[in-house]
Amino acid sequence: MKEIAEQGTVMNGVSSFLVTISIDDTTDLKSGMTADASILVNEKADALYVPIEAVQKNDDGKYYVLVPKKGKNETTKEVKQYVTTGLHNEDNMEITKGLEKGDEVILPTKSNSSQQPGF
């Protein structure tokens, strides 16, 4: 990376910064090409991620996901499972406590999304 603009531009709530990079192999580049890119700023191996829309926040600011729980008569109901969150991007949220690999989460629908989403 050669240079990052000191000030970004905001469009529809998304900040963009002009970045100048250096490319080692330019054989496939054509005149006039442009690019949009995402830059990886953090990474964690063996992390547990759920879709970001599955994570919700209650009035106390605690995060939870809805999980299925079998009740009486083998009926399944949704229950809140409080979680601790970690890294996230626009699609996924890391869960550091409260869920284990293989646990199922329920994605909110109009009928169960009365709480405000976490993000």
N, C-alpha and C positions, 0 to 999 in steps of 0.2 A: 504494500500500500504506500503510495507516494504522498497523498494529501487528502485530508477530510475538511470539508467546508466548515467554517466556524459557526455558521448559522444555517439552520435547516428551514425548509418550507413546510407548511402544514396544509393538507388538503383532506377534507372529510375526516378530520381528527387523526390523521396519520402523518407523522413527521418523516420527512425525507431529507437526506443529506447528500450532496454531490461528493463523490469519492473518486479520486484518481488512483488507478492501479497500474502496475507494470506487469505485462504478460510476457513470459519467456518464449513460448512457441506461438508465433503469429501467423503460421502458414494457412490456417483455415479462416482467418479473419478477412472480411470484405469491407471496402470503403463504405462509410455511412451506417455501419452496424451500431446498434445501441443495445443496452442490456439493463434489466432489472435484476437485482441480486439480493439474496438474504445472507447475512453474515452471522456465522455461528460464534456467539460470544461466550457460551458456557455449555458444557456437556457432562453428563453423568452416566457411567456404565451401570448396568443392572438396576436401573431405577424402575419404579412402578408408576405408570402413567395411566390416567383415565381421560376420556374426552372432557374438554374444559367445561362444556355445557352441563356435565354431570355434577359439577361442584357448585354448591349453593352456599349462601351465607345467611345465618339467622339474624334476628334483631340484636343479639349480643355480640355480633361480629365473629361468631364461631362458624367454621366451615363444616359442611356435611355433604354426604352423598346419600341417595336413596338406594337401599338394598332390599331384595326380596326376602321375606321371612315366612316360613310355613306356619300357619296358625292351626287352630282347631278345625276339624273336618277337612284337613289337607288344603284349606284355602290359603292362598298366598297374599300377603299384604306388604305394603311398602313401609319401611321403617327408616328413620334417620340414623345414619352411622357417622358420628363425628370423626373428622380426620384432621391431620396436620399436613399442610401443603408445603411444597418446595418450589423447584424450578417450574416454569411454564413458558409456553409460547402461545401463538394465536389459536392452536388446535388442542393442545394437551396440557394437563396439570399433573405434576409429580405428587404422589401421596407418600409421605414419609412415615406416617403412623395412622392406624385405624383400619387399614385394608391389607390383605395379603394377596400374593399372586394366585390367580384363579377365582378370586371373589367376583361375584357379579354385581354390577351397578345398574340402576334404572335411569335411563335418560329422561329428563323432564318433558312432559307434554303440556298442552294448554290446561289440562285438568289438574296436573300436580305441580305446576310452576307458579303458584301464588306467591312464594317467597321470591325475593329478588335474587337473580343469579349472582354468583360470586364475582364474575368478571364480565 
